[in-house]
């Protein structure tokens, strides 16, 4: 069975500090990977997606970056946090990149920027 | 333009009552449509999806949804809700072709009262 693990579960960070969030998928080779951001009480917005190691596509510019250093790992980061970065970050994977694919979400990381 | 509208931000129903959560979409062709559920402080899980065939699709835990092209709708229904159904429900639209670019509705927070 496939599992998806996000870390950390929660972060409280200062404005201007760096950030690194991680996501690991086990039990599935070459998954498509996604980062989503959810404002408190809001809807989800896709940030990045990746179909293979080393390749990441940006969907929305939020002064964040993403990398895929390994087949099963997806990293979201920034060098300087903004207040607007607060929210819930969700990593997801799908078997293929087609539009009808089900997304499988991790449990998320809650980020508070002060 | 593609969009998803969930007109009801909050819905409260009594346990055992029937449920309908509304979803309207805007898309020029025949879309792929999904309903996802988010339990408190968790990631999202797929309830059901539609991309062709019978307009009524069955999902998990007794949920079903009906696709209507003429009304541009994809309403979610359940005959008898349980307190554990309390969660946020997202209607999601996916464009056909290409990578999975999902458009999420704003979500409907369902509260089941006992």
Boltz contact constraints between the chains, C-beta under 6 A:
constraints:
  - contact:
      token1: [A, 43]
      token2: [B, 104]
      max_distance: 6.0
  - contact:
      token1: [A, 43]
      token2: [B, 106]
      max_distance: 6.0
  - contact:
      token1: [A, 43]
      token2: [B, 107]
      max_distance: 6.0
  - contact:
      token1: [A, 44]
      token2: [B, 104]
      max_distance: 6.0
  - contact:
      token1: [A, 90]
      token2: [B, 43]
      max_distance: 6.0
  - contact:
      token1: [A, 94]
      token2: [B, 100]
      max_distance: 6.0
  - contact:
      token1: [A, 97]
      token2: [B, 99]
      max_distance: 6.0
  - contact:
      token1: [A, 97]
      token2: [B, 100]
      max_distance: 6.0
  - contact:
      token1: [A, 99]
      token2: [B, 32]
      max_distance: 6.0
  - contact:
      token1: [A, 99]
      token2: [B, 94]
      max_distance: 6.0
  - contact:
      token1: [A, 99]
      token2: [B, 95]
      max_distance: 6.0
  - contact:
      token1: [A, 99]
      token2: [B, 96]
      max_distance: 6.0
  - contact:
      token1: [A, 99]
      token2: [B, 100]
      max_distance: 6.0
  - contact:
      token1: [A, 100]
      token2: [B, 32]
      max_distance: 6.0
  - contact:
      token1: [A, 100]
      token2: [B, 51]
      max_distance: 6.0
  - contact:
      token1: [A, 101]
      token2: [B, 100]
      max_distance: 6.0
  - contact:
      token1: [A, 102]
      token2: [B, 46]
      max_distance: 6.0
  - contact:
      token1: [A, 105]
      token2: [B, 43]
      max_distance: 6.0
  - contact:
      token1: [A, 105]
      token2: [B, 44]
      max_distance: 6.0
  - contact:
      token1: [A, 106]
      token2: [B, 43]
      max_distance: 6.0
  - contact:
      token1: [A, 107]
      token2: [B, 42]
      max_distance: 6.0
  - contact:
      token1: [A, 107]
      token2: [B, 43]
      max_distance: 6.0
  - contact:
      token1: [A, 108]
      token2: [B, 43]
      max_distance: 6.0
